[in-house]
């Protein structure tokens, strides 16, 4: 089996033209996706397309770090975490002290400008994440890679997690791009051969802003990437130490006061928007407290199985699927995984489409010509692996699509931004939990039938993908079995050939 970083030789003659055609198709598709978004923003009030409350929380945290009043109150023991919160919902600052320090840069930008910059930065981060993903799959920095990046971005742009991240001014796409860039780049520089010894440090920085990326550290250790794991730890330690240097009282409150494990600070964990195992189990259990024992057990089980499976994929020659399985594990086991955290489905759909195309290309190259026929397999039907992977890629985009809620219901469930399957069933107001605490009459506790499927759509899809990746991790062979299915080998190779993902 060839390495996922191996590259196909350029075909003599006729190659530049298909590349140009593919690039034009990518540019056209992405222009259409952006054009539709521009039309959507033009014909709707701003509240339909942009409500950057999370960006406002980031900016407020940065202003507190800079001691800007009235947000900063020196009488408070921990001004950042004792802050009353933003807006009518009194949204608190729920991120690390280092995140507030990083967000201080945002606070220098005028509010009207930062909103527009947020949209632009998120779109660029989506493109960057897909570009880096393709780099991990072995693509050169050429027109083909750019074309596939644009085609992939056009396909996933109108998914709910992506649009929701843009709508709220969230940082998910930026952190995802940082992690993929950090872990998918080659270990050495191709031009000089020098080692990228700092590889992994960026992942630690991302974990210093949102703690969920810490899941990549045990994954790297089990994948025997010890230096990368050490650098990730170093990056995370750097963020913690910097927080104590600049914000000592807030850092003490966050780390020693246990704020970092209080998922309830972010809101009602049983709310429809929380698409983690904790959210699913809470909704089924009927209360936050009664769900905790079952959630802890499930999180430990899924967490251990997930990092082992991710490491197995990596060690068997599939580092990008391994990386995605680690990210999926983090989404499932995190106490809170809001719908916009699921932006990882964007590179996931691209990777599935990549392997679908490669399976079809390999089949076309190796198909036996028909007796008395001309070419080699051009008329043969596509292989089942290609069809299955293509359906998987399309299914992910469709399942996480930003379908207008009015297609399914006459009532919008989350202000004006009710897009996607999640918001079809009735859900409780986020204000209710802040005002009354956990109550049995919350709508999520009384879902039944299709409401249970739609309201838990992301976590259910995540569990299905988790099972698929886990099965591949167990069934795919190690690279040292590369020649097991060559002529003269035992018949075990045929099974290996059917299970093997095509090389990149």
C-alpha positions in Angstrom: 0.0 0.0 0.0 1.4 3.3 -1.0 1.8 6.0 1.6 -1.0 8.6 1.8 1.7 11.2 1.0 2.7 9.5 -2.3 1.7 11.5 -5.4 0.6 10.2 -8.7 2.9 10.9 -11.6 1.7 13.6 -14.0 0.3 12.1 -17.2 2.1 13.3 -20.3 0.0 15.5 -22.5 -3.6 16.5 -21.7 -3.0 17.1 -18.0 -2.9 21.0 -17.9 -6.2 21.3 -19.7 -8.2 19.1 -17.2 -6.5 21.0 -14.3 -7.6 24.4 -15.8 -11.1 23.0 -16.3 -11.3 21.7 -12.8 -10.0 25.1 -11.4 -12.7 27.0 -13.4 -15.3 24.6 -12.0 -14.1 25.2 -8.5 -14.0 29.0 -8.9 -17.5 28.9 -10.4 -19.0 26.7 -7.7 -17.5 28.7 -4.9 -18.6 32.0 -6.5 -22.1 30.6 -6.7 -22.0 29.6 -3.0 -20.8 33.1 -2.0 -23.2 34.8 -4.3 -26.2 33.0 -2.8 -24.9 34.0 0.6 -24.6 37.6 -0.5 -28.2 37.5 -1.9 -29.4 36.0 1.3 -27.9 38.8 3.4 -29.2 41.4 1.0 -32.8 40.3 1.1 -33.0 39.6 4.8 -32.7 41.9 7.8 -29.3 41.6 9.6 -30.9 39.6 12.4 -31.4 36.8 9.9 -27.8 36.6 8.8 -25.6 38.0 11.5 -26.0 38.1 15.3 -22.4 38.0 16.6 -23.1 37.6 20.3 -20.1 35.3 20.7 -17.8 37.8 19.0 -19.2 40.4 21.4 -18.3 38.1 24.4 -14.8 37.7 22.9 -14.4 41.4 22.5 -15.7 42.1 26.0 -13.2 39.7 27.5 -10.5 41.5 25.6 -11.7 44.8 27.0 -11.6 43.4 30.5 -8.1 42.3 30.0 -7.2 45.8 28.9 -9.0 47.2 32.0 -11.5 49.2 30.0 -14.5 50.3 32.0 -17.4 49.8 32.6 -16.7 46.2 31.6 -13.7 46.0 33.8 -14.5 46.3 37.5 -11.5 46.4 39.8 -13.6 45.6 42.9 -14.3 42.1 41.6 -12.0 39.3 42.7 -11.9 37.9 39.2 -13.1 40.6 36.9 -13.2 38.3 33.9 -15.3 35.5 35.4 -17.3 37.7 37.9 -18.5 39.8 34.9 -22.3 40.0 34.7 -22.2 38.9 31.0 -23.2 40.2 27.7 -26.7 41.2 26.5 -30.1 40.2 27.7 -28.9 36.6 28.1 -26.0 37.8 30.3 -23.7 35.5 28.4 -20.6 35.0 30.6 -17.0 34.7 29.5 -16.6 30.9 29.5 -13.1 30.5 27.9 -9.6 30.3 29.4 -7.7 33.4 30.6 -5.3 33.0 27.7 -8.3 33.2 25.3 -9.2 36.6 26.8 -5.6 37.7 26.3 -5.8 36.7 22.7 -9.1 38.4 22.2 -7.7 41.6 23.5 -6.3 42.1 20.0 -9.9 42.0 18.7 -11.0 44.7 21.1 -8.8 47.3 19.4 -11.0 47.0 16.3 -14.2 49.1 16.1 -17.2 47.0 16.7 -18.9 47.7 13.3 -15.7 46.7 11.5 -15.0 43.6 13.6 -18.3 42.1 12.6 -17.5 42.3 8.9 -14.0 41.1 9.5 -15.3 38.1 11.4 -17.3 37.0 8.4 -14.3 37.4 6.1 -11.9 35.6 8.5 -14.3 32.7 8.9 -14.6 32.2 5.2 -10.9 32.3 4.8 -10.4 29.9 7.7 -12.8 27.4 5.9 -10.8 27.6 2.8 -7.6 27.2 4.7 -8.8 24.2 6.7 -9.7 22.4 3.5 -6.5 23.4 1.8 -4.4 22.0 4.7 -6.6 18.9 4.8 -5.7 18.2 1.1 -2.1 18.8 2.0 -2.3 16.0 4.6 -3.7 13.8 1.9 -0.7 14.3 -0.3 -1.8 17.0 -2.7 0.8 19.3 -4.2 0.5 23.1 -4.0 -0.9 23.4 -7.5 -4.1 24.1 -9.5 -5.7 20.8 -8.7 -5.4 21.3 -4.9 -6.8 24.8 -5.3 -9.7 23.6 -7.4 -10.6 20.8 -5.0 -10.4 23.2 -2.1 -12.9 25.6 -3.8 -15.2 22.7 -4.8 -15.2 21.4 -1.3 -15.8 24.8 0.2 -18.7 25.4 -2.1 -20.2 22.0 -1.1 -19.9 22.6 2.7 -20.4 26.4 2.9 -24.2 26.0 3.2 -24.0 23.6 6.1 -25.5 24.6 9.4 -22.3 24.5 11.5 -20.4 26.7 9.1 -23.2 29.3 8.7 -23.9 29.2 12.4 -20.3 29.9 13.2 -20.4 32.9 10.8 -23.7 34.0 12.2 -22.4 34.0 15.8 -18.9 35.3 15.1 -17.5 32.1 16.5 -13.8 31.0 16.5 -14.4 27.4 15.6 -13.3 27.6 11.9 -10.1 29.4 12.9 -9.1 26.9 15.5 -9.9 24.0 13.2 -7.7 25.5 10.5 -4.9 26.0 13.0 -5.0 22.3 14.2 -5.2 20.9 10.7 -2.3 23.1 9.5 -0.3 22.1 12.6 -0.8 18.3 12.3 -1.1 17.8 8.6 2.1 19.5 7.4 5.0 17.2 6.6 7.5 16.5 9.4 10.3 18.0 7.4 10.5 20.9 5.0 10.5 19.7 1.4 12.9 22.3 0.3 15.6 22.1 3.0 14.9 18.8 4.7 15.0 20.5 8.1 12.7 19.1 10.8 9.6 20.9 11.8 10.4 20.3 15.5 7.7 22.6 16.6 4.9 20.6 15.0 2.1 20.2 17.6 2.7 23.5 19.3 -0.2 25.1 17.4 -2.6 22.4 18.7 -1.5 23.2 22.2 -2.3 26.9 21.5 -5.8 25.9 20.2 -6.4 23.9 23.4 -5.4 26.9 25.4 -8.3 28.8 23.9 -10.9 25.9 24.0 -10.0 22.9 26.0 -11.5 20.3 23.7 -8.4 20.0 21.4 -6.6 18.4 24.4 -8.1 15.2 23.0 -5.3 15.3 20.4 -2.5 14.8 22.9 -3.4 11.2 23.9 -4.1 10.5 20.2 -0.6 11.7 19.3 0.9 9.6 22.1 -0.8 6.4 21.0 0.1 7.1 17.4 3.7 7.2 18.6 4.2 10.8 17.6 5.8 11.6 20.9 7.5 14.8 19.9 4.3 16.3 18.5 2.5 15.3 21.7 5.3 16.9 23.8 5.0 20.1 21.7 1.2 20.2 22.1 1.7 19.9 25.9 4.3 22.7 25.7 2.0 24.9 23.7 -0.8 24.4 26.2 1.5 24.9 29.2 2.6 28.2 27.6 -1.0 29.4 27.4 -1.6 28.5 31.1 1.6 30.2 32.3 0.9 33.4 30.2 -2.6 33.5 31.8 -1.1 33.4 35.3 1.4 36.1 34.4 -1.1 38.6 32.9 -4.3 37.6 34.8 -3.3 35.9 38.0 -6.6 36.2 39.9 -8.7 35.1 37.0 -6.4 32.3 36.3 -6.6 31.1 39.9 -10.3 31.2 39.7 -10.5 29.4 36.4 -8.0 26.6 37.2 -8.0 26.2 40.9 -11.7 27.2 41.4 -12.8 24.5 39.0 -14.5 26.7 36.4 -13.0 24.8 33.6 -15.1 21.7 34.5 -18.4 23.5 35.0 -20.2 22.9 31.7 -23.3 24.4 33.1 -21.8 27.9 33.0 -22.3 27.9 29.2 -26.0 27.3 29.6 -28.5 24.4 29.7 -26.6 21.3 28.8 -29.9 19.6 27.7 -30.7 22.3 25.2 -31.2 21.3 21.6 -28.0 23.2 20.6 -25.8 20.9 22.7 -25.0 18.0 20.4 -22.7 16.0 22.6 -23.2 12.7 24.4 -23.9 14.8 27.5 -26.7 16.7 25.7 -28.2 13.5 24.3 -28.2 11.6 27.7 -29.5 14.7 29.6 -32.4 14.9 27.2 -33.2 11.2 27.6 -32.7 11.2 31.4 -35.0 14.2 32.0 -32.6 16.2 34.2 -29.1 17.5 34.3 -28.1 15.8 37.6 -29.5 12.4 36.8 -27.7 12.2 33.5 -24.2 12.8 35.0 -23.3 9.2 36.0 -24.3 7.7 32.6 -22.6 10.5 30.7 -19.3 10.1 32.6 -19.3 6.3 31.9 -20.2 6.9 28.2 -17.6 9.7 27.8 -14.8 7.5 29.3 -15.8 4.5 27.1 -16.1 6.6 23.9 -13.0 8.7 24.7 -10.8 5.6 25.2 -12.1 3.8 22.1 -11.9 7.0 20.1 -8.3 7.9 20.7 -7.2 4.2 20.2 -9.1 4.0 16.9 -7.7 7.3 15.8 -4.1 6.2 16.6 -4.7 2.9 14.8 -5.8 4.7 11.7 -2.7 6.9 11.8 -0.3 4.0 12.4 -1.9 2.1 9.5 -1.1 4.9 7.1 -4.3 7.1 7.3 -3.3 10.1 9.4 -6.0 12.4 8.1 -8.9 10.0 8.9 -7.1 9.4 12.3 -7.0 13.2 12.9 -10.7 13.5 12.1 -11.6 10.6 14.4 -9.8 12.2 17.2 -11.7 15.5 16.5 -15.0 13.5 16.4 -14.2 11.9 19.7 -13.7 15.3 21.3 -17.1 16.5 20.0 -18.8 13.5 21.4 -17.2 13.4 24.9 -17.1 17.2 25.5 -19.7 18.3 28.1 -20.9 20.9 25.6 -20.6 20.6 21.8 -22.8 23.3 20.4 -24.1 22.9 16.9 -21.5 25.3 15.5 -18.7 23.2 17.0 -19.4 20.5 14.4 -17.6 22.4 11.6 -15.3 19.4 11.5 -17.8 17.8 9.2 -16.4 20.1 6.5 -13.0 18.4 6.1 -14.7 15.1 6.9 -17.0 15.4 3.8 -14.0 16.4 1.7 -11.9 13.4 2.8 -14.8 11.0 2.1 -15.2 12.5 -1.4 -11.4 12.3 -1.9 -11.3 8.6 -1.2 -14.4 8.1 -3.4 -12.7 9.6 -6.4 -9.4 7.7 -5.7 -11.3 4.4 -5.5 -13.0 5.1 -8.8 -9.6 6.1 -10.4 -7.9 3.0 -9.1 -10.7 0.8 -10.4 -10.5 2.5 -13.8 -6.7 1.9 -14.0 -6.8 -1.8 -12.9 -10.1 -3.0 -14.6 -9.5 -5.9 -17.0 -10.5 -5.0 -20.6 -13.5 -6.7 -21.9 -12.8 -9.6 -24.4 -12.5 -8.1 -27.9 -12.9 -4.6 -26.5 -10.7 -1.6 -26.7 -9.6 0.3 -23.6 -9.0 -0.8 -20.0 -12.2 -0.8 -18.1 -13.6 2.6 -19.2 -17.1 1.1 -19.4 -16.9 -0.8 -16.2 -19.3 0.2 -13.4 -17.8 2.2 -10.6 -16.7 0.1 -7.6 -18.9 -0.3 -4.6 -16.3 1.5 -2.4 -16.4 4.5 -4.6 -20.2 4.6 -4.5 -20.4 4.1 -0.7 -17.8 6.8 0.0 -19.6 9.2 -2.4 -22.9 8.6 -0.7 -21.2 9.2 2.6 -19.8 12.5 1.5 -23.1 13.7 0.1 -25.0 12.4 3.1 -22.8 14.3 5.5 -23.4 17.5 3.6 -27.2 16.9 3.4 -27.6 15.8 7.0 -25.8 18.9 8.3 -27.2 21.1 5.7 -28.6 24.6 6.5 -32.2 23.6 5.5 -34.6 26.5 6.1 -36.8 25.6 9.0 -39.9 26.9 7.1 -39.6 23.8 4.9 -40.6 21.7 7.8 -42.4 23.9 10.3 -44.4 27.2 10.3 -42.6 28.2 13.5 -39.0 29.4 13.8 -37.5 27.9 16.9 -34.3 30.0 17.4 -34.9 33.6 16.5 -34.5 34.2 12.8 -31.5 31.9 12.3 -33.5 28.6 12.5 -31.6 26.6 9.9 -31.0 22.9 9.9 -32.7 19.7 11.2 -31.9 20.5 14.8 -34.3 23.3 15.1 -37.4 21.4 13.8 -38.6 20.1 17.2 -39.7 22.6 19.8 -36.9 23.6 22.2 -36.7 25.6 25.4 -35.6 29.2 25.6 -32.0 29.6 26.9 -33.3 32.3 29.2 -35.5 29.7 31.1 -32.5 27.8 32.4 -30.9 31.0 33.7 -34.1 32.1 35.3 -35.6 28.9 36.8 -32.8 26.3 36.8 -33.4 22.8 35.5 -37.1 22.1 35.2 -39.0 19.0 34.1 -41.2 21.0 31.8 -38.4 21.9 29.4 -39.4 21.0 25.8 -36.3 18.8 25.2 -37.4 16.4 28.0 -40.6 15.7 26.1 -39.4 14.9 22.6 -40.6 11.7 21.1 -40.7 10.0 17.7 -39.0 12.0 14.9 -38.3 14.9 17.2 -35.8 12.7 19.0 -34.0 12.0 15.7 -34.1 15.6 14.4 -33.2 17.1 17.8 -30.2 14.8 18.3 -29.3 14.8 14.6 -25.6 15.7 14.9 -24.7 13.5 17.8 -26.5 10.5 16.2 -24.6 11.1 12.9 -21.5 11.5 15.0 -22.0 8.1 16.6 -22.6 6.5 13.2 -19.4 8.0 11.8 -17.6 7.0 15.0 -18.7 3.4 14.5 -17.6 3.4 10.8 -14.2 4.9 11.6 -13.7 2.5 14.5 -14.5 -0.5 12.2 -12.0 0.8 9.6 -9.4 1.2 12.3 -9.8 -2.4 13.3 -10.1 -4.0 9.8 -7.6 -2.0 7.8 -4.2 -3.7 7.6 -0.8 -2.3 8.7 1.5 -1.0 6.0 3.9 -3.9 6.3 1.2 -6.1 4.7 1.5 -4.1 1.5 2.4 -7.0 -0.7 0.1 -9.5 0.9 -2.3 -9.5 -2.1 0.2 -9.7 -4.9 0.3 -12.8 -7.2 1.5 -15.8 -5.3 0.4 -14.5 -1.9 -2.2 -16.2 0.2 -5.9 -15.6 -0.3 -6.0 -13.4 2.8 -4.9 -10.5 0.5 -8.2 -10.4 -1.3 -10.0 -9.4 1.9 -7.3 -6.8 2.6 -7.9 -5.4 -0.9 -11.6 -5.0 -0.3 -11.0 -3.3 3.0 -8.2 -1.0 1.9 -8.9 2.7 1.4 -7.3 3.9 -1.9 -4.0 5.7 -1.5 -4.0 9.5 -1.8 
